[in-house]
């Protein structure tokens, strides 16, 4: 992975160097994080256990009956969103954006329910790809009638992928959406300082343990009591587990992502994501059991 951006620059020097010059430090950070991620793949994996009852547990924590009315709402939106991408020759699912996925349904469903029930005003996400998750977030905010999304993404060096970033988000949502092009390493902390507080944070950028830990610590610093964090691809490393262990007493759960087709790279062919809800009062937890 370390050599992919460099090989692209050699093959397409004008476009490649143009991308590097537009975000030189961010591009180096992308290369370095990719290198860290590749190195982590050679280490023993932390074995997460998904909770098959995660939706009921999440709603119980929110004191919302399950199944809720909001759970089925995203279903009607999938055809329109996938049609938008299909018109560009793009199929949603595993490896739909370079070597990343676009919006696994369970991941989307969790975010949707959190938005509809928590009514967040300030949402920050890292990692956009085609913007499928971003589109669902904005659709939920539209139904709520309130809230705004800030999305941070360092576009790939490759021109073919750069021009596809965020294409699932149509112009009607631009008043609720601010796209920040650059690395989370350089942009997340300044943004959280400016916002002062977060209601919902979604990590879906580079999944190296180093980057996941950095983003979670920065988001947690300003996450309000009652706010939530959603972390995609937690099975890539132990960072989610270690963060939960450092911050005991809050609700957390690991969930299967339910991609639209099997993801053969994953140990369970589905992938995992995690959810953390910040409780107003920290509750004691029993060692070895989920909160």
LINKAZI-V353689 format. One record per pair of residues at least 6 apart in sequence whose C-alpha atoms are under 6 Angstrom apart, sorted by the first residue. I is the first residue (numbers start at 1). GAP is how many residues later the second one is. Records with the same first field share a line. If there is no record, write none. Layout:
I->GAP + GAP
This chain:
2->29 + 33
9->7
19->138
20->7
26->157
37->171
46->192
50->204 + 205
51->203 + 204
56->10
92->10
93->8 + 9 + 167
94->7 + 169
95->6
103->29 + 30
104->153 + 155
105->153
106->151 + 152
107->150
120->27 + 79
121->26 + 27
122->25 + 26 + 76 + 77
123->26 + 77 + 78
124->25 + 26 + 27 + 77
125->26 + 76 + 77 + 78
126->25 + 26 + 27 + 77 + 78 + 79
127->26 + 77 + 78
128->25
129->36
130->34 + 35 + 36 + 37 + 38
131->35 + 37
132->36
135->34
141->6
148->28
149->28
150->27 + 28
151->28 + 29
152->28 + 29
153->28 + 29 + 30
154->27 + 28 + 29
155->7
156->6
197->25 + 26
198->24 + 25
199->25 + 28
200->27 + 28 + 29
201->28
202->27 + 28 + 29
203->28
204->28
209->28 + 30
213->26
225->53 + 54 + 55
226->52 + 53
227->50 + 51
228->48 + 49
229->46 + 47
230->44 + 45
231->42 + 43
232->41
233->39 + 40
234->38 + 39
235->37
249->33 + 34 + 35 + 36
250->28 + 29 + 32
251->25 + 26 + 40
252->23 + 24 + 39
253->21 + 22
254->19 + 20
255->17 + 18 + 19
256->15 + 16
257->13 + 14 + 15
258->12
259->11
262->7
263->6 + 7
